């Protein structure tokens, strides 16, 4: 899929809604810009933190752990590794 977009004042561009939806991009999400000499490559680089937090929360609930129990377990693991 390709689209032609325009550069606005101060170099601003608008990514088409279909691209934002496909790559789950939101306002203030970082985008990596790569100069390929023959062109420019834009790559979505969304933060992985919300996804990781969501996965941890799902696992915590699945195991029936409270947040305090989860934190305690992490502290125990860190103590063992020292």
N, C-alpha and C positions, 0 to 999 in steps of 0.2 A: 504494500500500500504506500502511496506517496501523495503528497499534497504540496502545492505552492502557497507560500505565505508571504506576507509583506513585513518589512522592517519599518517600524513606526518611529516617532520622535525618540530620541535618546537611545536608539537601538533596541527598543522593545519589540518583541514578537509575541504572537498569540498562538499557542498550540491548539489545533482543532479539537473540539470536544471528543470526537471518536478516539483520538490518540490518548487524551487524558483519561478517558474511561478505560480503555484497553490496558494502559499501564498504571492505572490507579494513582494518577498524579493529582496533587492538590496544591493550592496556593502555598508558596514558600518551600515546596519540595525542591531539593537540589537536583540540578541537571549537570552532567559532565559534558563539557564542550571540548572536542578533540580536533586539532588542525591537521588535516591529512595532506597538506600542500595542494592537492587538487580539489579539495572541497572541505566541508565542515561536517563533522559527525556529532550528533546530539544523542546522549544516552541517559535514560532515566536512572537516577540513583536514589531511590526512596530509602528512607531510614528503615533499618531492619528491627529497631528496638520495639516498636509497637507489635510487630509480628511475634517476636520472641516472648514478650510479656504475655500476649494472648495465648501462646502455646503453653507457657508455664502455668498460667491460670487454669487452662483446660485440664492439664495433668494433675494439678493440685486438687481440683474438684473431683476428678475421676478417682483419685486415691483417698478422698475424704479427709484431706489434711486442712487444718486451719493455717492461716498465714503465719502465726507464731510457730507452729510445728514445722512449717517449711523453712523458716529462718533458722530455727534451732538445728534442723538437719543439715543445713548449709554450713553452719558454724562448726558442727561436729566433723563434717568432711574436711573443712579447712584445718582443724586441729590435727586430724589424722595425717594430713599431707605434710605437715611441718615436721 
